[in-house]
Amino acid sequence: MSEITADSTIYELLKAKPEATEALFKFGMGCVGCAIARGETIRQAAEAHGIPLPELLNALGIKE
């Protein structure tokens, strides 16, 4: 599997790192059950939720 980056989809993130669910919930992101998660990138989700991307990536253990 390729490396997860800010441009990976939420679906790809959760498939590769199921433990990321906890971090997403801490930011108030209900991405786990969201149909948009299949096509929305981590970058897009951060923007849509008003979360600073570096902060979200850090919480998810993803390098920028």
C-alpha positions as a Markdown table, in Angstrom:
| # | Residue | x | y | z |
|---|---|---|---|---|
| 1 | Met | 0.0 | 0.0 | 0.0 |
| 2 | Ser | 1.2 | 3.5 | -0.8 |
| 3 | Glu | 2.1 | 6.0 | 1.9 |
| 4 | Ile | -0.8 | 8.0 | 3.3 |
| 5 | Thr | -0.5 | 11.7 | 2.7 |
| 6 | Ala | -2.7 | 14.8 | 3.0 |
| 7 | Asp | -3.9 | 14.0 | -0.5 |
| 8 | Ser | -5.1 | 10.5 | 0.4 |
| 9 | Thr | -8.8 | 10.0 | 0.8 |
| 10 | Ile | -10.3 | 9.6 | 4.3 |
| 11 | Tyr | -11.3 | 6.1 | 3.1 |
| 12 | Glu | -7.7 | 5.2 | 2.3 |
| 13 | Leu | -6.6 | 6.6 | 5.6 |
| 14 | Leu | -9.1 | 4.5 | 7.6 |
| 15 | Lys | -8.3 | 1.4 | 5.6 |
| 16 | Ala | -4.6 | 1.8 | 6.3 |
| 17 | Lys | -4.9 | 3.1 | 9.8 |
| 18 | Pro | -8.2 | 2.1 | 11.5 |
| 19 | Glu | -6.9 | 3.7 | 14.7 |
| 20 | Ala | -7.1 | 7.1 | 13.0 |
| 21 | Thr | -10.9 | 7.0 | 13.8 |
| 22 | Glu | -10.1 | 8.2 | 17.3 |
| 23 | Ala | -8.1 | 11.2 | 16.1 |
| 24 | Leu | -10.8 | 12.2 | 13.6 |
| 25 | Phe | -13.5 | 12.1 | 16.3 |
| 26 | Lys | -11.4 | 14.3 | 18.6 |
| 27 | Phe | -11.6 | 16.9 | 15.9 |
| 28 | Gly | -15.3 | 16.5 | 15.6 |
| 29 | Met | -15.1 | 14.7 | 12.3 |
| 30 | Gly | -17.7 | 12.0 | 11.7 |
| 31 | Cys | -15.8 | 10.7 | 8.6 |
| 32 | Val | -16.2 | 7.1 | 9.5 |
| 33 | Gly | -19.8 | 6.8 | 8.5 |
| 34 | Cys | -19.8 | 9.6 | 5.9 |
| 35 | Ala | -20.4 | 8.7 | 2.3 |
| 36 | Ile | -18.1 | 11.6 | 1.2 |
| 37 | Ala | -15.1 | 9.9 | 2.9 |
| 38 | Arg | -14.6 | 7.7 | -0.1 |
| 39 | Gly | -13.7 | 10.7 | -2.3 |
| 40 | Glu | -12.7 | 13.4 | 0.0 |
| 41 | Thr | -9.0 | 13.9 | 0.8 |
| 42 | Ile | -7.6 | 14.5 | 4.3 |
| 43 | Arg | -6.7 | 18.0 | 3.0 |
| 44 | Gln | -10.2 | 18.7 | 1.8 |
| 45 | Ala | -11.8 | 17.4 | 5.0 |
| 46 | Ala | -9.5 | 19.6 | 7.2 |
| 47 | Glu | -10.5 | 22.6 | 5.1 |
| 48 | Ala | -14.2 | 21.7 | 5.2 |
| 49 | His | -14.1 | 21.4 | 9.0 |
| 50 | Gly | -11.9 | 24.4 | 9.6 |
| 51 | Ile | -9.0 | 22.4 | 11.1 |
| 52 | Pro | -5.4 | 23.5 | 10.4 |
| 53 | Leu | -4.0 | 20.8 | 8.2 |
| 54 | Pro | -0.6 | 20.5 | 10.0 |
| 55 | Glu | -2.5 | 19.9 | 13.3 |
| 56 | Leu | -4.7 | 17.2 | 11.8 |
| 57 | Leu | -1.8 | 15.5 | 10.1 |
| 58 | Asn | 0.2 | 15.5 | 13.3 |
| 59 | Ala | -2.7 | 13.9 | 15.2 |
| 60 | Leu | -3.0 | 11.3 | 12.5 |
| 61 | Gly | 0.8 | 10.6 | 12.5 |
| 62 | Ile | 1.2 | 11.7 | 8.9 |
| 63 | Lys | 4.2 | 13.6 | 7.7 |
| 64 | Glu | 3.6 | 16.7 | 5.6 |
